[in-house]
């Protein structure tokens, strides 16, 4: 209900209401995940991540950390859902944003999650890394 209202408000005045929508979607995703409703949580966190990406594009100093956190959470849910390519892409976006803002806790979390993806799907993780970054993965990925 809250997300629906915030979504309507964000459509009419995104500058004023998109931040509230993104936060509500992120909170909803966390609550749904906690209840074991992972498919619904994934839908909510994808929407939150998209909103934070839009906000971070305009106001990076304010929203890039939120985008990083949301992208990492999205990646975790995608790992649990068994979707390696999307998981690695989301985790990399989150990691790069966290590195940009020097958010060491999020950087560490991103590294751990990417290592988990590598443990589950080594070749798919390497392929995704190369596709997203255009380069070879660092040694820590397989460590």
C-alpha positions as CSV (number, residue, x, y, z in Angstrom):
1,X,0.0,0.0,0.0
2,X,2.7,2.5,1.0
3,X,4.7,1.6,-2.1
4,X,1.7,2.1,-4.3
5,X,1.0,5.5,-3.0
6,X,4.7,6.5,-3.2
7,X,4.8,5.2,-6.8
8,X,1.9,7.5,-7.8
9,X,3.5,10.4,-6.1
10,X,6.9,9.7,-7.7
11,X,5.3,9.7,-11.1
12,X,3.8,13.1,-10.6
13,X,6.9,14.6,-8.9
14,X,10.0,12.4,-9.1
15,X,12.4,14.8,-7.5
16,X,10.3,15.0,-4.4
17,X,9.0,11.4,-4.1
18,X,11.4,9.0,-5.9
19,X,13.7,8.8,-2.9
20,X,10.8,7.8,-0.6
21,X,9.7,5.2,-3.2
22,X,13.2,3.7,-3.4
23,X,13.5,3.5,0.4
24,X,10.0,1.9,0.7
25,X,10.8,-0.7,-2.0
26,X,14.1,-1.5,-0.3
27,X,12.4,-2.0,3.1
28,X,9.7,-4.0,1.5
29,X,12.2,-6.3,-0.1
30,X,14.0,-6.9,3.2
31,X,10.7,-7.7,4.9
32,X,9.6,-10.1,2.2
33,X,13.0,-11.8,2.2
34,X,12.8,-12.2,5.9
35,X,9.4,-13.9,5.5
36,X,10.9,-16.3,2.9
37,X,9.0,-14.7,0.0
38,X,12.1,-14.4,-2.1
39,X,10.5,-14.0,-5.5
40,X,8.5,-11.0,-4.3
41,X,11.5,-9.6,-2.5
42,X,13.5,-9.8,-5.8
43,X,10.8,-7.9,-7.6
44,X,10.9,-5.1,-5.0
45,X,14.7,-4.9,-4.7
46,X,15.0,-4.7,-8.5
47,X,12.6,-1.8,-8.5
48,X,14.4,-0.1,-5.6
49,X,17.8,-0.6,-7.4
50,X,16.5,1.0,-10.6
51,X,15.1,4.0,-8.6
52,X,18.4,4.4,-6.7
53,X,20.3,4.1,-10.0
54,X,18.3,7.0,-11.4
55,X,18.7,9.0,-8.3
56,X,22.5,8.3,-8.2
57,X,22.8,9.5,-11.8
58,X,21.5,12.9,-10.8
59,X,22.7,13.1,-7.1
60,X,25.7,10.7,-6.8
61,X,26.9,12.2,-3.5
62,X,23.6,11.5,-1.9
63,X,22.4,8.2,-3.5
64,X,25.4,6.3,-4.8
65,X,25.8,4.5,-1.5
66,X,22.1,3.5,-1.5
67,X,22.5,2.3,-5.1
68,X,25.5,0.2,-4.0
69,X,23.7,-1.4,-1.1
70,X,20.6,-2.1,-3.1
71,X,22.6,-3.6,-6.0
72,X,24.4,-5.9,-3.6
73,X,21.2,-7.0,-1.9
74,X,19.7,-7.7,-5.4
75,X,22.8,-9.7,-6.2
76,X,22.4,-11.8,-3.1
77,X,18.8,-12.6,-3.9
78,X,19.8,-13.5,-7.5
79,X,22.4,-15.9,-6.2
80,X,19.8,-17.5,-4.0
81,X,17.5,-17.7,-7.0
82,X,20.2,-19.4,-9.1
83,X,20.6,-16.6,-11.7
84,X,24.3,-16.3,-12.0
85,X,24.7,-13.8,-14.8
86,X,22.3,-11.3,-13.4
87,X,23.7,-11.9,-9.9
88,X,27.3,-11.1,-10.9
89,X,26.2,-8.1,-12.9
90,X,24.3,-6.6,-10.0
91,X,27.1,-7.5,-7.5
92,X,29.7,-5.8,-9.7
93,X,27.6,-2.6,-10.1
94,X,27.2,-2.5,-6.3
95,X,30.9,-3.2,-5.7
96,X,32.0,-0.5,-8.2
97,X,29.7,2.0,-6.7
98,X,30.9,1.1,-3.2
99,X,34.5,1.5,-4.3
100,X,33.7,4.9,-5.8
101,X,32.4,6.1,-2.5
102,X,35.1,4.3,-0.5
103,X,32.5,2.4,1.5
104,X,34.7,-0.4,2.9
105,X,32.0,-2.4,4.6
106,X,30.0,-2.6,1.3
107,X,33.2,-3.3,-0.7
108,X,34.0,-6.2,1.7
109,X,30.5,-7.5,1.4
110,X,30.6,-7.2,-2.4
111,X,33.9,-9.1,-2.6
112,X,32.5,-11.9,-0.3
113,X,29.3,-12.2,-2.5
114,X,31.2,-12.3,-5.7
115,X,33.5,-15.0,-4.2
116,X,30.3,-17.0,-3.3
117,X,29.0,-16.6,-6.9
118,X,32.4,-17.9,-8.1
119,X,32.2,-20.9,-5.8
120,X,28.8,-21.8,-7.2
121,X,29.4,-21.0,-10.8
122,X,33.1,-20.4,-11.7
123,X,32.9,-20.3,-15.4
124,X,29.6,-18.2,-15.5
125,X,31.1,-15.8,-13.0
126,X,34.2,-15.3,-15.0
127,X,32.2,-14.8,-18.2
128,X,30.0,-12.2,-16.5
129,X,32.9,-10.4,-15.0
130,X,34.6,-10.1,-18.4
131,X,31.4,-9.0,-20.1
132,X,30.6,-6.3,-17.5
133,X,34.1,-5.0,-16.9
134,X,35.8,-5.7,-20.2
135,X,38.7,-7.1,-18.3
136,X,40.1,-10.1,-16.4
137,X,38.9,-10.7,-12.8
138,X,41.3,-10.0,-9.9
139,X,43.0,-12.9,-8.1
140,X,40.8,-12.4,-5.0
141,X,37.8,-13.6,-6.9
142,X,38.9,-17.2,-6.8
143,X,40.4,-16.9,-3.3
